[in-house]
Amino acid sequence: MAKWTARHEAPEPLEGPVVATVTGGTIIWFALFLVQLPFYGWFADRGQLWWVWTCAAGGLLGLIGIWYVRGREAALKRHAQAGAAAQDGPAGAAAQDGSAGGDVPGGPAAAG
């Protein structure tokens, strides 16, 4: 049996308003749960209680999802800030005070 290999590169993951999307979905699940509660007996008589509890589970799992994506967004921001700080590094700090060359007037590049 031959090993399976992909024919195409995997697409880049979609980035967007992830926190808002998960929050909106969670609100919808809870709203559906609350709308179905007055009809609990009707669902019970027909053996369809799983509809009610599916919406409750969706809302509760959505809360976990909100916690997760908020943490992910915070980690991505921390990573981006750390990358920007590492890219600036000591040379960037020296360039800000005018002691390192480059395009700073009076710097080593201008003296040469």
C-alpha positions as CSV (number, residue, x, y, z in Angstrom):
1,M,0.0,0.0,0.0
2,A,1.5,3.3,-1.1
3,K,1.9,6.2,1.3
4,W,-0.6,9.0,0.6
5,T,0.9,12.4,-0.3
6,A,-0.9,15.7,-0.8
7,R,-1.2,17.0,-4.4
8,H,-1.6,20.6,-3.4
9,E,-0.3,22.9,-0.7
10,A,-2.6,23.4,2.2
11,P,-4.3,26.8,2.1
12,E,-3.4,29.5,4.7
13,P,-5.8,29.5,7.6
14,L,-8.6,32.1,7.5
15,E,-8.1,35.0,9.9
16,G,-10.9,37.3,10.8
17,P,-13.0,38.4,13.7
18,V,-12.8,35.0,15.4
19,V,-13.8,36.2,18.9
20,A,-16.9,38.0,17.5
21,T,-17.8,35.0,15.4
22,V,-17.6,32.5,18.4
23,T,-19.4,35.0,20.7
24,G,-22.2,35.4,18.1
25,G,-22.6,31.6,17.7
26,T,-22.7,31.2,21.5
27,I,-25.4,33.8,21.8
28,I,-27.4,32.1,19.1
29,W,-27.1,28.7,20.9
30,F,-28.2,30.2,24.2
31,A,-31.1,32.1,22.5
32,L,-32.3,28.8,20.9
33,F,-32.1,27.1,24.3
34,L,-34.2,29.8,26.0
35,V,-36.8,29.8,23.2
36,Q,-37.2,26.1,23.5
37,L,-37.6,26.0,27.3
38,P,-41.3,26.9,27.4
39,F,-41.9,23.9,25.1
40,Y,-40.0,21.5,27.3
41,G,-43.1,19.3,27.8
42,W,-43.9,19.3,24.1
43,F,-40.4,18.1,23.3
44,A,-40.5,15.5,26.1
45,D,-43.9,14.1,24.9
46,R,-42.4,13.4,21.5
47,G,-39.0,12.1,22.6
48,Q,-37.2,15.1,21.2
49,L,-35.6,16.5,24.4
50,W,-32.2,16.2,22.7
51,W,-33.0,19.4,20.8
52,V,-33.2,21.4,24.0
53,W,-30.1,19.9,25.5
54,T,-28.1,20.2,22.2
55,C,-28.7,24.0,22.3
56,A,-27.7,24.1,26.0
57,A,-24.5,22.1,25.2
58,G,-23.8,24.4,22.3
59,G,-24.0,27.4,24.5
60,L,-21.8,25.9,27.2
61,L,-19.2,24.8,24.7
62,G,-19.4,28.2,23.2
63,L,-18.3,29.7,26.5
64,I,-15.3,27.5,26.4
65,G,-14.7,28.5,22.8
66,I,-14.8,32.2,23.8
67,W,-12.3,31.6,26.5
68,Y,-10.1,29.8,24.1
69,V,-10.2,32.3,21.2
70,R,-9.6,35.2,23.5
71,G,-6.5,33.5,24.9
72,R,-5.4,32.8,21.3
73,E,-5.8,36.4,20.3
74,A,-3.9,37.6,23.3
75,A,-1.1,35.1,22.6
76,L,-0.9,36.2,18.9
77,K,-0.6,39.9,20.0
78,R,2.1,39.0,22.5
79,H,4.0,37.1,19.8
80,A,3.7,40.0,17.4
81,Q,4.9,42.5,20.0
82,A,7.8,40.2,21.0
83,G,8.8,39.9,17.3
84,A,8.6,43.6,16.8
85,A,10.7,44.2,19.9
86,A,13.3,41.6,18.9
87,Q,13.4,43.1,15.4
88,D,14.1,46.6,16.8
89,G,16.6,45.2,19.3
90,P,19.5,47.2,20.6
91,A,20.3,48.7,17.1
92,G,16.8,50.2,17.0
93,A,17.1,51.7,20.4
94,A,20.6,53.2,19.5
95,A,19.2,54.7,16.3
96,Q,16.5,56.4,18.3
97,D,18.9,58.4,20.4
98,G,21.1,59.3,17.4
99,S,24.2,57.3,18.4
100,A,24.0,54.8,15.6
101,G,24.5,55.7,11.9
102,G,22.1,55.0,9.1
103,D,20.1,58.0,7.9
104,V,20.5,60.0,11.1
105,P,22.1,63.4,10.4
106,G,25.6,63.6,11.9
107,G,25.8,59.8,12.4
108,P,28.6,57.6,11.2
109,A,27.2,57.2,7.7
110,A,27.2,61.0,7.3
111,A,30.8,61.3,8.5
112,G,32.1,58.9,6.0
